[in-house]
Amino acid sequence: MIVFLNGNFVPEHRAVVSIFDRGLLYGDGLFETIRIVNGQPFRWREHWERFESGAGFLKIRLPLGREKLRGMAGQLVAKNRRPDSVLRLTLSRGPGGRGYSPRKATRPTLALTLHPAPPGERGAQNVEGRRRRTKPEQQADANDFSRPPQWKVIVSSFRLAVDNPLARFKTSNKLPQILSRGEADAAGADEALLANTEGFMAEGTSSNVFWIERGSVWTPPLTAGILPGVTRAVACEICERLGIPVGEKNIRLKELADSDGVFFTLTSLGIVGAESLDGKKLKQSPLVNRIAKTYNEMLFSSNPA
């Protein structure tokens, strides 16, 4: 695999950073994850705006502007022949002096890496070396648009701070999410749901949560301490397009478990349904399938937005 590191394209085994890089020492940085479909980034503008805003909040200089960085991403996709993949942008403050003060860190580290697209997606059929699909298989793929993956979910023992300004960005400090995902792994679950310090359900370790009540779709407000997910925004946009009422409000665990359906949104997988919560089977709503179908049609369109 070829990666982009500080202005150069190099094999991954040669992509090294200083052991004094503050991203390693303190998690002093941020990242962004973007789906690449047919060689193009999906919702590049929204991802870039969050990335740029996060860099500004952390006061880390971005070595490249939006269009230059997109050009580097395009070259990376071409060099790796990965037109359907997941792109990760990683920015750290770079190497600096000992201690928390960022004053001596003047050379940011910027890396771009590619990762395989989720297995089974239609976009994966374009990967070099994959056999050509037959018409029945193509039709089966199209039908899969309305059948999102299903997750078993647990509630984490960790909590997120309410109205935390750092929650607005994908910072490199993700210990609550890492430990929560470890709890999910230990329980044989696919995702862990974190509550906030006021006891309201907030978000998954790598996803935003939605639920359905009497034909309306709801998700927690940003003040709950959640990430303003790009796919979260797309899901809200889809609801408006389909004429499904959508809004924000807080919810407690029992109300969520008793809702008419639960689903999650994230860049890598898009829309994912929830099969169970803490071992309790959840109701299944056809609205989740409609939203997932529309999302995948948008994602795999010839010109993704």
C-alpha positions as CSV (number, residue, x, y, z in Angstrom):
1,M,0.0,0.0,0.0
2,I,1.2,3.5,-0.9
3,V,0.5,6.2,1.7
4,F,0.8,10.0,1.6
5,L,3.0,11.4,4.4
6,N,4.1,15.0,4.7
7,G,4.1,15.8,1.0
8,N,5.5,12.4,-0.3
9,F,3.9,9.2,-1.6
10,V,5.8,6.3,0.0
11,P,5.2,2.5,0.7
12,E,3.5,2.0,4.0
13,H,6.6,0.3,5.6
14,R,8.6,3.4,5.0
15,A,6.0,5.8,6.4
16,V,7.4,6.7,9.8
17,V,7.0,9.6,12.2
18,S,9.1,10.8,15.1
19,I,8.6,9.1,18.5
20,F,8.3,12.7,19.8
21,D,5.3,13.4,17.6
22,R,2.6,14.9,19.8
23,G,0.0,12.8,18.1
24,L,1.7,9.7,19.6
25,L,2.6,11.3,22.9
26,Y,-0.7,13.1,23.7
27,G,-3.2,12.4,21.0
28,D,-2.7,16.0,19.9
29,G,-4.4,15.9,16.6
30,L,-7.4,15.0,14.6
31,F,-8.6,12.8,11.8
32,E,-11.3,12.4,9.2
33,T,-12.7,9.3,7.4
34,I,-14.2,9.6,3.9
35,R,-15.8,7.0,1.6
36,I,-14.3,6.8,-1.8
37,V,-16.7,5.6,-4.4
38,N,-15.8,5.1,-8.1
39,G,-12.7,7.1,-7.4
40,Q,-14.5,10.1,-5.9
41,P,-14.8,11.2,-2.2
42,F,-18.4,11.2,-1.0
43,R,-19.4,14.5,0.7
44,W,-15.8,15.9,0.5
45,R,-16.9,19.5,1.2
46,E,-18.6,18.5,4.5
47,H,-15.7,16.4,5.6
48,W,-13.2,19.1,4.7
49,E,-15.1,21.8,6.6
50,R,-15.1,19.7,9.8
51,F,-11.4,18.9,9.3
52,E,-10.5,22.5,8.7
53,S,-12.7,23.7,11.6
54,G,-11.1,21.1,13.9
55,A,-7.6,22.2,12.9
56,G,-8.5,25.8,13.6
57,F,-10.0,24.9,17.0
58,L,-6.8,23.0,18.0
59,K,-4.7,25.7,16.4
60,I,-2.8,23.3,14.2
61,R,-1.7,24.6,10.8
62,L,-3.0,22.7,7.8
63,P,-0.1,22.1,5.4
64,L,-2.4,21.8,2.4
65,G,-5.6,23.6,1.4
66,R,-8.9,21.9,0.4
67,E,-8.3,21.5,-3.4
68,K,-4.6,20.6,-3.0
69,L,-5.5,17.9,-0.4
70,R,-8.3,16.6,-2.6
71,G,-5.8,16.3,-5.5
72,M,-3.4,14.3,-3.3
73,A,-6.2,12.1,-2.2
74,G,-7.1,11.4,-5.9
75,Q,-3.5,10.6,-6.6
76,L,-3.4,8.2,-3.7
77,V,-6.5,6.4,-4.9
78,A,-5.0,6.1,-8.4
79,K,-1.6,4.9,-7.2
80,N,-3.2,2.2,-5.1
81,R,-5.9,1.3,-7.7
82,R,-8.5,1.5,-5.0
83,P,-11.5,3.4,-6.5
84,D,-13.8,2.0,-3.8
85,S,-12.2,2.4,-0.4
86,V,-12.1,4.4,2.8
87,L,-9.8,7.4,3.0
88,R,-8.4,8.5,6.3
89,L,-6.9,12.0,6.8
90,T,-4.7,12.3,9.9
91,L,-3.2,15.6,11.2
92,S,-1.1,15.9,14.3
93,R,0.7,18.9,15.7
94,G,4.0,17.1,14.9
95,P,7.1,16.7,17.0
96,G,7.7,19.2,19.8
97,G,9.3,19.7,23.2
98,R,8.6,17.7,26.3
99,G,5.4,18.7,28.2
100,Y,1.9,19.8,27.3
101,S,2.9,23.2,25.9
102,P,2.4,23.2,22.1
103,R,4.8,26.2,21.7
104,K,7.7,24.3,20.2
105,A,5.7,22.1,17.8
106,T,5.9,24.0,14.5
107,R,5.9,21.2,11.9
108,P,2.5,19.4,11.6
109,T,2.3,15.8,10.5
110,L,-0.2,15.1,7.7
111,A,-0.9,11.6,6.5
112,L,-3.4,10.1,4.1
113,T,-4.1,6.4,4.0
114,L,-6.5,4.1,2.2
115,H,-8.4,1.1,3.6
116,P,-10.7,-1.5,2.1
117,A,-14.3,-0.7,1.4
118,P,-16.7,-2.6,3.7
119,P,-17.2,-6.2,2.3
120,G,-20.2,-7.0,0.2
121,E,-20.8,-3.5,-1.1
122,R,-21.7,-2.8,-4.7
123,G,-18.8,-0.5,-5.0
124,A,-16.4,-3.3,-4.3
125,Q,-17.3,-4.9,-7.6
126,N,-15.0,-2.3,-9.3
127,V,-11.9,-3.3,-7.5
128,E,-9.3,-4.6,-9.9
129,G,-9.2,-8.4,-10.3
130,R,-12.8,-9.0,-9.1
131,R,-14.8,-11.0,-11.6
132,R,-17.6,-9.4,-13.7
133,R,-21.0,-9.6,-12.1
134,T,-23.8,-11.4,-13.9
135,K,-27.2,-9.7,-14.4
136,P,-28.9,-11.7,-11.6
137,E,-26.0,-10.9,-9.2
138,Q,-26.3,-7.2,-10.1
139,Q,-30.0,-7.3,-9.4
140,A,-29.3,-9.0,-6.1
141,D,-26.8,-6.2,-5.3
142,A,-29.5,-3.6,-6.1
143,N,-31.9,-5.4,-3.8
144,D,-29.3,-5.3,-1.0
145,F,-29.8,-1.5,-1.0
146,S,-32.9,-2.0,1.1
147,R,-31.3,-4.5,3.5
148,P,-28.9,-2.6,5.8
149,P,-26.5,-4.5,8.1
150,Q,-27.9,-5.3,11.6
151,W,-26.0,-4.7,14.8
152,K,-26.1,-6.1,18.2
153,V,-25.6,-3.2,20.5
154,I,-24.7,-2.8,24.2
155,V,-24.8,0.2,26.5
156,S,-21.3,1.3,27.6
157,S,-20.3,1.9,31.2
158,F,-18.5,5.1,30.1
159,R,-20.0,8.5,29.8
160,L,-19.6,11.6,27.5
161,A,-19.5,15.1,28.7
162,V,-22.6,17.3,27.8
163,D,-21.9,20.2,25.4
164,N,-18.2,19.3,25.1
165,P,-16.7,21.6,22.4
166,L,-14.1,18.9,21.5
167,A,-17.0,16.5,20.6
168,R,-17.6,18.6,17.5
169,F,-14.4,17.1,15.9
170,K,-12.7,13.8,15.4
171,T,-9.8,14.4,17.7
172,S,-7.2,11.8,18.3
173,N,-8.3,11.5,21.9
174,K,-10.8,8.7,21.8
175,L,-10.2,6.7,24.9
176,P,-13.9,6.6,26.0
177,Q,-14.8,5.2,22.6
178,I,-11.9,2.7,22.6
179,L,-12.8,1.4,26.0
180,S,-16.4,1.2,25.1
181,R,-15.7,-0.7,21.9
182,G,-13.6,-3.1,24.0
183,E,-16.7,-3.7,26.2
184,A,-18.7,-4.4,23.0
185,D,-16.1,-6.8,21.8
186,A,-16.1,-8.7,25.1
187,A,-19.9,-9.0,25.0
188,G,-19.9,-10.2,21.4
189,A,-21.6,-7.1,20.2
190,D,-21.0,-5.0,17.1
191,E,-21.3,-1.5,18.7
192,A,-21.5,0.2,22.1
193,L,-23.8,3.1,22.8
194,L,-22.6,5.8,25.2
195,A,-24.8,7.9,27.4
196,N,-23.8,11.4,28.5
197,T,-23.3,12.7,32.0
198,E,-27.0,13.7,32.2
199,G,-28.1,10.1,31.5
200,F,-29.3,10.6,28.0
201,M,-28.2,8.3,25.1
202,A,-25.6,10.1,23.1
203,E,-23.8,8.2,20.3
204,G,-22.0,5.0,19.4
205,T,-18.3,4.6,19.6
206,S,-18.0,5.4,15.8
207,S,-21.6,6.2,14.9
208,N,-24.5,8.5,15.5
209,V,-27.8,7.0,16.8
210,F,-31.3,7.5,15.5
211,W,-34.7,6.1,16.6
212,I,-38.2,6.1,15.3
213,E,-41.4,7.1,17.1
214,R,-44.8,7.0,15.5
215,G,-43.5,7.6,12.0
216,S,-41.0,10.3,12.9
217,V,-37.2,10.0,13.0
218,W,-35.2,11.4,15.9
219,T,-31.5,11.8,16.9
220,P,-29.8,13.5,19.9
221,P,-29.0,17.2,19.7
222,L,-25.4,18.3,19.3
223,T,-25.5,19.7,22.9
224,A,-25.7,16.1,24.1
225,G,-22.0,15.9,23.5
226,I,-22.0,14.1,20.1
227,L,-20.1,14.4,16.9
228,P,-21.9,16.2,14.1
229,G,-21.5,13.3,11.8
230,V,-21.5,13.8,8.1
231,T,-23.6,10.7,7.5
232,R,-25.9,11.9,10.3
233,A,-26.6,15.0,8.2
234,V,-27.1,12.9,5.1
235,A,-29.7,10.8,6.9
236,C,-31.6,13.9,8.0
237,E,-31.5,15.2,4.4
238,I,-32.8,11.9,3.2
239,C,-35.7,12.0,5.7
240,E,-36.7,15.4,4.5
241,R,-36.5,14.3,0.8
242,L,-38.7,11.3,1.6
243,G,-41.2,13.4,3.6
244,I,-40.4,11.7,6.9
245,P,-40.5,14.0,9.9
246,V,-37.1,14.3,11.5
247,G,-35.9,16.2,14.5
248,E,-33.6,16.3,17.5
249,K,-34.3,15.5,21.2
250,N,-32.8,13.7,24.1
251,I,-33.8,10.2,25.0
252,R,-33.2,7.8,27.9
253,L,-32.3,4.1,27.6
254,K,-35.8,2.7,28.3
255,E,-37.5,5.0,25.8
256,L,-34.9,4.1,23.2
257,A,-35.4,0.3,23.8
258,D,-39.2,0.8,23.5
259,S,-39.0,2.8,20.3
260,D,-40.3,1.6,16.9
261,G,-36.8,1.1,15.6
262,V,-33.2,2.1,16.0
263,F,-30.4,2.7,13.5
264,F,-26.9,4.1,13.3
265,T,-25.0,6.2,10.8
266,L,-21.3,6.2,10.0
267,T,-19.1,7.0,7.1
268,S,-17.7,3.5,6.5
269,L,-21.0,1.6,6.5
270,G,-23.6,4.3,5.9
271,I,-26.9,3.2,7.5
272,V,-26.9,0.3,9.9
273,G,-30.0,-1.1,11.7
274,A,-30.0,-2.2,15.3
275,E,-31.1,-5.8,16.0
276,S,-30.8,-5.8,19.8
277,L,-29.9,-3.5,22.7
278,D,-28.3,-5.1,25.7
279,G,-29.6,-8.5,24.5
280,K,-33.2,-7.3,24.1
281,K,-34.6,-7.6,20.6
282,L,-35.6,-4.2,19.2
283,K,-38.6,-3.4,17.0
284,Q,-37.9,-3.2,13.3
285,S,-39.3,-0.3,11.2
286,P,-39.6,-0.3,7.4
287,L,-38.4,3.3,7.5
288,V,-34.9,2.2,8.2
289,N,-34.9,0.2,5.0
290,R,-36.2,3.1,3.0
291,I,-33.6,5.5,4.4
292,A,-30.8,2.9,3.8
293,K,-31.9,2.3,0.2
294,T,-31.9,6.0,-0.6
295,Y,-28.5,6.5,1.1
296,N,-26.9,3.7,-1.0
297,E,-28.5,5.0,-4.2
298,M,-26.9,8.4,-3.4
299,L,-23.6,6.8,-2.5
300,F,-23.3,4.7,-5.6
301,S,-24.6,7.2,-8.0
302,S,-22.3,8.1,-11.0
303,N,-21.5,11.5,-9.4
304,P,-21.6,11.2,-5.6
305,A,-22.2,14.6,-3.9
